[in-house]
């Protein structure tokens, strides 16, 4: 009787990282997997596999995905985003912060505030603090 060797398919770190960046960008844009799938000509299940890193993304598909997400393929690998717009660069920075421990804690706390006026006041406060930091470049040196 012949033995069948079943090898478990391992997810390569680069595939996982690429999938994570695709998912983060898609969510940041408010785009569903179905919408992305339609733009790149695959099923939403295939997009799920790309995002999990279980299916590798070929170069032509990577180009299509990057285009659909408003990025360059290199940006999906975390490389220089010099060629992308300032808006896209800001979105990448925002996505990175939102996924950090501080970003998650801030967003979770903010979501617990039910009063719309209080939320607006907090946003105004944060903007004020941010603009005062921009006006005073030596403030961080004095902390």
Phi, psi and omega in degrees: 000128182283138178273138176256126179260120179255120179257131177289135179282119180267142177274123178285143181305320181294324178292321179295315180297316178298315179299319178298317180292323177298313181297315180300314181294317180300314180294321179298325179279354182073028183261135178279164176297324180296318179295313178299316180303316179297323181290331184252000174078035176227177176275162178295333178295324178293320177299319177302316181294322176298315183293329178278345182084007181283335173243133180285149179260119178288165185297318180291324178291321177301317178298318179295317180296312180301316179298315180296330181265002178072031181233172168267154177305323181295329178295328178290342175265003178082012180277182184312136178250028181302328185272357178265160183294163178298323179298315179296319178299318178297322179295320179295317178296318179298316179298318179296315180294316182300330180273354180281167179299317179295317181297316179295316180297316179298314181293320178297316179295317181298322181294339180279351180274115183274331185283117182300321181294321179294318178301314180298321179295320179295318178299315179298319178298313181297317178298320180296314179297318180297318181289328177289329175292323179293325182284336184240082183294343180269357183298324181287334179287335182268358182285000000 
